[in-house]
Amino acid sequence: MATLEETLRTHINKLVHPLKEEEELKLALKAKLTKKELKLLQAWADEADLGALKMKLKLDETRYEVLSAKLIKKLNQEKTKQAICL
């Protein structure tokens, strides 16, 4: 099972500073991401069943791909990086 920090490091292209502690990280992400994006990110971190997640969030394959792309794009924005780093 991956951690949230490991998952973020996987999806962020260039991370210069260390990430905040887990609880602070979650609060910062909650402020920057939509509820669906946050649930998707947490599911990736938990290595959850994506099929069940898609059903729960009512996403078809296309909407899942769009949401994933938006999430990764947001994670790579400078404002988001500043919010989640020390």
C-alpha positions as CSV (number, residue, x, y, z in Angstrom):
1,M,0.0,0.0,0.0
2,A,1.5,3.3,-1.1
3,T,1.3,6.4,1.0
4,L,-0.2,9.7,0.0
5,E,3.3,11.2,-0.1
6,E,4.6,8.4,-2.4
7,T,1.6,8.9,-4.7
8,L,2.2,12.6,-4.9
9,R,5.8,12.1,-5.7
10,T,4.8,9.7,-8.5
11,H,2.5,12.3,-10.2
12,I,4.4,15.5,-9.6
13,N,7.0,16.2,-12.3
14,K,9.5,18.3,-10.3
15,L,9.3,18.6,-6.6
16,V,12.1,20.8,-5.1
17,H,11.1,21.1,-1.4
18,P,10.0,18.3,1.0
19,L,6.3,17.7,1.4
20,K,4.4,18.6,4.6
21,E,3.4,16.0,7.2
22,E,0.4,13.8,6.3
23,E,-2.3,15.8,8.1
24,E,-1.1,19.2,6.9
25,L,-0.8,17.7,3.4
26,K,-4.4,16.5,3.4
27,L,-5.6,19.9,4.6
28,A,-3.6,21.7,1.8
29,L,-4.9,19.3,-0.8
30,K,-8.5,19.7,0.4
31,A,-8.2,23.4,-0.2
32,K,-6.7,23.0,-3.7
33,L,-8.7,20.0,-5.2
34,T,-12.3,19.1,-5.8
35,K,-13.9,16.4,-3.7
36,K,-13.8,14.0,-6.6
37,E,-10.1,14.8,-7.3
38,L,-9.3,14.3,-3.6
39,K,-11.1,10.9,-3.5
40,L,-9.3,9.8,-6.7
41,L,-5.9,10.8,-5.3
42,Q,-6.7,9.0,-2.0
43,A,-7.8,5.9,-3.9
44,W,-4.5,5.9,-5.9
45,A,-2.6,6.2,-2.6
46,D,-4.7,3.3,-1.0
47,E,-4.3,1.3,-4.3
48,A,-8.1,0.9,-4.1
49,D,-10.2,-0.9,-6.7
50,L,-10.6,1.7,-9.5
51,G,-13.7,0.0,-10.9
52,A,-15.5,0.4,-7.6
53,L,-14.3,4.0,-7.3
54,K,-15.6,4.8,-10.8
55,M,-19.0,3.4,-9.9
56,K,-19.1,5.3,-6.6
57,L,-18.1,8.6,-8.2
58,K,-20.4,7.8,-11.2
59,L,-17.5,8.0,-13.8
60,D,-17.3,6.3,-17.1
61,E,-13.9,5.6,-18.6
62,T,-13.7,8.9,-20.5
63,R,-14.7,11.0,-17.4
64,Y,-12.2,9.1,-15.3
65,E,-9.4,9.9,-17.7
66,V,-10.4,13.6,-17.8
67,L,-10.6,13.7,-14.0
68,S,-7.2,12.0,-13.7
69,A,-5.6,14.4,-16.2
70,K,-7.1,17.4,-14.4
71,L,-5.8,16.1,-11.1
72,I,-2.3,15.6,-12.3
73,K,-2.3,19.0,-14.0
74,K,-3.4,20.6,-10.7
75,L,-0.8,18.7,-8.7
76,N,1.9,20.1,-11.1
77,Q,0.8,23.8,-10.8
78,E,3.2,26.0,-8.8
79,K,0.5,27.2,-6.4
80,T,-0.4,23.6,-5.5
81,K,3.2,22.7,-5.0
82,Q,3.7,25.7,-2.8
83,A,0.7,24.7,-0.7
84,I,1.8,21.1,-0.1
85,C,5.5,21.7,0.4
86,L,7.3,23.0,3.5
